[in-house]
Structure formats: structure tokens, C-alpha cells
Amino acid sequence: MNTRADRGQRSLTSSFLERTARVVVFHPDDDDGQTLTNHLRRMGFQVERCWPPTDTLPERTDLVFRALLPEERAPKSEWSGPDAPPVICVVSYENPTFIDQAIKMGADGIVTTPIRASGLLSTVVMALYHAKRSRQHTQRIERLEQKLLDSRHLREAKGILMTMHHVSESEAYDILRAQAMEKRVTIDDICHSVIQAGEVLQIARGVASEDGREKE
Amino acid sequence: MALSDVIRVGLLCSTSGSTALLEQSQWRGASLAIEEINARGGIDGRELIALHYDPASDPAAFRELAERLILQDGVNVIFGGYTSTSRKAMLPVVEKHNRLLIYSQQYEGFEYSDNIIYSGASPNQNGVQLADFMTEAYGARVYFIGSRYVYPYECNRTMQELLLQHPEGAILGERYLPLDATRDQFAQVVADIRRKSPDWIFSTVIGATVPYLYDAYAHADLDPSRMPIGSLNTSETEIHAMERGIAAGHYTAAPYFQSVDTAENHRAVRHHQSRFGANTPTDMNWEAAYYQMHMFAEACARAGSDEIGAIMSHLLGSEFAAPQGRVRIDPVNHHMALYPRIGRANADGQFTILRESKFAVGPDPYMTRQTLGDWVTKLSTRDY
């Protein structure tokens, strides 16, 4: 029974490969740089190699390989930010100094020289997969934060209506919803207007508002 | 049959460039061992010959010459390499052709290759001991000066992790100078050291620039009894290249000093002096190259071949009565069990050994179980 379900699933790996991802390789033009670019091309990626690293990335870059040279002690993290593509660092020495440096750069993966074809696809797919998941998580967190904010606004707006018009909580909600439907905007927009109006009225009423707060 | 009568190994020791001084010491150690092996009748009657090339302290040359030794000279085993950069340059070559590299040098750890034997000290066999001795004797506020490449970076990181376990641990400065830095650049760093006034100075300065540091220190009128330099690589050979007496009072942690008091060392030093003169010192580089050549010859005799597939199992786990004591190649990580020692340079350019391990300390190249202070159980205090 399981096999049927498996057969129906799309391969995550081939979905990454089918996109012919655009890869920028910042690596000197030496044996390792050539092995790396050749094998990435072999795997069907669209590859551009250059050295030294540029400050900006070409449009629609899906993945960056970045050599960390032992001579440069603290490379700046050039392309960080929420929409930046995942970065795989290429290190010569697999020791804590360089691994830490890669982490500080925000790397999503590390490969060690001498570059070998074997292991490269796994690293690329894992970096793309984790970057995608991390983007999805970030978006989800943003949505949840917005929801949290919306529900605070709603609570606040309902409170204002309840004290001003002496209505129950569900009546207050009905008022807000009716307004939103009539004006064809979201409830959150109506809440904003109510809160703003409430603030203005509070200033006008001065001490009265503090009495109201005490009653709660 | 003529070719199979002799066993030829590759020897890459620079005669020029920034680390030539130390690589010449490696060459003397390896050559001395080869003489001793051949004087005993060679390896099962076959003469051992080293094909020596000069990579001129250039990593790219190490790579090219390693490839030449394998492809043109048909060599199965290569000895050599001082800096980590040179080892890293040869690594892909020996892996590609499946040959054996014997790297006789202490380094920063964090490496393993099926094709390499790492026969110098791992950081748990010198750095841990130096950190413990120096913090106990002088304090844990330390200034770092090193050469600008991977060994000093990683070695300093390891040292900083040990020091920061100490309640008073502090890093007062961290400076890196190129391998071809000038005496003047060192004077500037020493001026900064004087201002910051650390408890001691950790030096990972390498090669030809080592004498500049000690010289600049001596001429700044700093006092080694109050603020000494501690190092893992400053040996009798670097001191020999300095003005007489200026290294006195500074410390080095290493598994070997010329002053080690063993029968094997006395015999090897005597042979060395008869061959290279009484004024030419031995050092940790010399000793590692010396015992590794002997260990290779013994393994080769047992295996009946110098091919990696045949000889590796005879090298791994093998032991040898080296000048520093009985050493052993760890079969799991290809590094050596050695005898950590703390030496203080004296006015004669030799080291007075202050502490030494009674037993061989196993290699831990990935520093998996090292904490400051846990080594005292492994070392005995000894008064000379």
C-alpha cells in the first residue's frame, strides 16, 4: 500500500534539478574551480564562475558557491538578507576556524577541497532544500506575527466600541464586520480606523478615558 | 632487476625560501636515518635511496614535484612538507595516485587522509601542555603573534579556547605577519606588546621570521622572566639562527629537544654531530623525520614492499624507540603517540626540560577531549 503512495510522490531532488538553477561560483580559476564548475554543468545547472567575488549578484541567482581563502581572514557577508540565495562555502581546511567563518557568512553548506564530484549533488540539494524550508518558515512566521497583530487590533477596537456604545463583545464584532463588508475592506482596516478614532476621542475626553480604564 | 635492487623514496625538503632552515633539518634527520639503515644492510639487503628535490618553500612546487616523483620517478612513498599549505598541496596528488605521504611535522590538527601518516605532534601534545604550564607560571592574559596562514589561525583558535577556560583568561592582541615579513614589522608588534603588557606571548611565527621576533623582543628590553614568549615550533634550529643568547628564558612545548636524556637520543645526536658538525643542532623537525624514516624501513621490511596497500597495515600500530622515547603510529587516526615536554631556552641555545610526560600521550587531532589542566595527570614534573 505504501508503494502506491510513494509512486505518486514527486522527487524533491529532481524538482530542484529540473529548474536548471542558476549558480554563481566565486572561486579562483584553478583545478578545484574547474572541477566544481564542470561538475555543476554536468548536473545541468547554469553556471557562471568568477573571482574575486562581486558585491552584487546577477538577477535570479539560485545558488552561490564561495571560496574562503586562508589568506582572507574575515570576508564580509555580501549577499545576506531574506531573499538572498543559499551560499555553499568552499574551504581548503576542514577545521573550526574555516567552518566558523562559513557559518558567520551565513553559509547553507560547506564543501572541502580537493573538490570531488561525489557528494556535490547531495550538498547542493540539501542547501537548496533547507534554504527553501527556511524561506517558508520565515514567511509563516511573518504571517503568524501579522495574525497576532490583527487579533490585538480587533480586541482593542472591540473594547473601544464596547465602552463607547455600551454593547457586548459579539455586538461590537458584528458592528466591525458590517462596516468592513459595507466599505469592502478588511476587518483589520476597520479596526485601525476605530483605534485611530478612539485615540482622538480619548484625547478630547481627557480624564474621562482614564475613568473608563479603571472600570475595566 | 636493477631497479628493484634499490628502494627509492621521494624527499621534498626546501633548500631556499621561508622555511628552508627547518626543512634542511628535516633533510638531515631523514638522511641520517637512511645512512643508518643502509649501514645495517638496507631493507632486507636492498639499498634505500632518497630522491631529493627542492620545492623552495613554494606549495605549488610541492604539488608539481610530488607528481613528478610519482609519475616520472615511480616513487611510492614521499617524505616532506613543513607548512600545512605544502601538505595540503600534496594531498590531492597522493590521493589521486594512491601513494603514501609521510608528513613529519607538528601541525594544527583537523585532518585525516588514508594516504598520509602525520608524524609530528597533534595540538593535544604541545598546545594543551603549553597553555597549562604558562597560565600556571605566568597567567592567562595572552598576546598572540603569528604568521599569516592556516596553521597560526587554527593553532591560535585552539589556544584561545583553552585560555578562555581560565577565570582570568584574556586575549590582549592578535597579530599576523606574512612569512616574508621584515624585522621592522616585528619591532612594531613588539611595541604594541609592550603597551598591552600581557602575562606572556604566544608565538606561531614560522620559518625565517622567527629570529626577528625574538630579536625585536630582546632589543625592546623586555624581560623573559616576567613576560616570556611561548611557542610550539621555535626550536634549536631557529635559535641557532639568532644572535647568541637572545632566546634564553623563552619557552617551547614539543615532544623532542636535543637535550632529551635517552640512550637513543645520545646515540643519534652523536652520529648527527659526526656527520654534520658539533655546531649543527638537532630539533623536533629533525627527530620526526629521523624516526619516520626508520619506521618506514622497518614496515617496508615486514611488508616486503613499499606499496601503500602492502605497507600501510605494517605502519599502523607500529612502534619505534625514537630519541624522544617509544613512539607509536595510531592505527585509527594516522597520527603519533608522543611525549609532550616543556623546555626553557638557555644561554647555550639548548632547552632545559622542565616537564615531560612519563608515558606516550595518544594523538587527538580533532581536539575532542581537551580541557585546560587535565594534562597534569599525564606529565611528571622533573627538576634539572
Interface residues (C-beta under 8 A of the other chain):
Chain A: D31 P70 E71 R73 S92 Y93 E94 N95 P96 T97 T113 P114
Chain B: S84 T85 K88 L91 P92 E95 E108 G109 F110 E111 R148 Y149 V150 Y153 E154 R157 Y176
